[in-house]
Amino acid sequence: MTKGGMESVEVFTTEGKGRGLKAQKEFLPGDVIFAEPAYAAVVFDSLTHVICHTCFKRQERLHRCGQCKFAYYCDRTCQRAAWLNHKNECSAIKRHGKAPTENIRLAARILWKMEREGSGLSEGCLVSIEELQNHVESFGEDEKKELRADVESFLEFWPPHCQQFGMQLISHIFGVISCNGFTLSDQRGLQAVGVGIFPNLCQANHDCWPNCTVVFNNGNHEAVRSMFHTQMRIELRALNKISPGDELTVSYVDFLSLSEERRKQLKKQYYFDCTCEHCKKQLKDDLMLAVKAGESKPSADTVKEVIQFSKDTLEKINKARMEGQYHEVVKLCRDCLKKQEPVLGDTNIYLLRILSIASEVLSYLQMFEEAADYAKRMVDGYLKIYHPNNAQLGMAVMRAGVTHWHAGLIEAGHGLICKAYAILLITHGPSHPITKDLEVMRVQTEMELRMFQQNEFMYYKMREAALKNQKIQVMPEPSNENAPSLFHKKE
């Protein structure tokens, strides 16, 4: 079964896993298997005034809708592009007196689209909204209570003159949002800013070691002529060579957790038991639980004690980060590393988590040399655990490269930036803003490296002068959020 722009994939039914997607032709790493615009999408409640409601880019100055005073846009181009989806929402918000929560807004946008286009298959969709799984029957008591509250709020918001839908369909839509809402990120890919429904993407099954990755592309409305504009979309990209007939899989969770933890998370959030090879055989778990080898191998009790100390420290770190006490975070990390280093192996996830936090916070505090040391150790561990073309790995290597550059370690910095560029070319593609930024950094560090190799003394003199004249690029403030997960699901 194929549909406009989806000729390279087909939907098939798998035993025990329901529907899935299968390749119809061969793909190489980095190939775009398909691109899909959102069926409907909304900005998170907390960010409605700082993110464009059309392209989901973060901008300094946004234009506000003069009618509802709720929606914000980059410019008139984005505002015009939004009108078809915003028109009903705009008058409903005015009638209601205020904007409802993101779930209500998303459900309303889905139903307004169904009202406009009718139910059944939309153009370019392999399945209809009605066919998507809702998992309502698997909801616990709290989730059912939340669902009832959402339905009630929706009915208050939904205008009486619009088509009236049955309770069963409205509940189904909220169930679909709950388990199929895809996380949308800003143009730098660093912050989750919204949620959307992409029916074709929903057909891709999970694998902890997938052959595809999903990247959100905010599109481009900056060209003078609208024929060169591209719309906001997700892209399903190949990570490995894929043969015709192979199932296309994506990972719903970050791989950097033990197989048991990933399975628990998948069961809790997506209501299925993961049977992928990495979970069944507990592959890489030995690396993630590694302890120091050699003659002075620590006892099981010592390992247990250090892991418990690490867990307690991570809780304290979260609290200190929430309060913006970054020097306290650094102290906690240093104390924890002193306990961990004689006991845990280089790939142990508790050690890697502390190294990651320490390098990020120290970079923010502009203590780059210490940050670079921790970042290098973190990347060395990640390279042994992650799939070689994993997007999270690429982003971590990029951050480590920038940290090394700030520390004046130009050779190591350039090497890491080149490595990150190679990964992100596959996971994000050459036209993504992150990859473009990285290409600029790669060219700059290559030029600096040549200068460094010709005359080390002159290089440091010129670098010092340049940094005095220009304000040093400050690293972003550490975020308490993890990297955006694939699907938006309340914990």
Salt bridges, closest charged atoms under 4 A:
GLU26 OE1 - LYS241 NZ 3.62
ASP45 OD1 - ARG105 NH2 2.83
GLU89 OE1 - HIS86 ND1 2.72
GLU89 OE1 - ARG109 NH2 3.00
GLU102 OE2 - HIS488 NE2 3.76
GLU143 OE2 - LYS489 NZ 3.76
GLU146 OE2 - LYS490 NZ 3.67
GLU222 OE2 - LYS57 NZ 3.59
GLU235 OE2 - ARG233 NH2 3.23
GLU235 OE1 - ARG237 NH1 2.82
GLU247 OE1 - LYS17 NZ 3.50
GLU260 OE2 - LYS264 NZ 3.77
ASP273 OD2 - LYS267 NZ 3.50
GLU277 OE2 - LYS281 NZ 3.01
GLU323 OE2 - LYS319 NZ 3.24
ASP335 OD2 - LYS331 NZ 3.13
GLU341 OE2 - ARG377 NH2 3.01
ASP346 OD1 - LYS292 NZ 3.73
GLU360 OE1 - ARG321 NH2 3.26
GLU370 OE1 - ARG334 NH2 2.68
ASP380 OD1 - LYS376 NZ 2.96
ASP437 OD2 - ARG188 NH1 3.36
GLU439 OE1 - ARG442 NE 2.89
GLU446 OE1 - ARG442 NH1 3.68
GLU446 OE2 - ARG450 NH2 3.12
GLU464 OE2 - LYS468 NZ 3.96
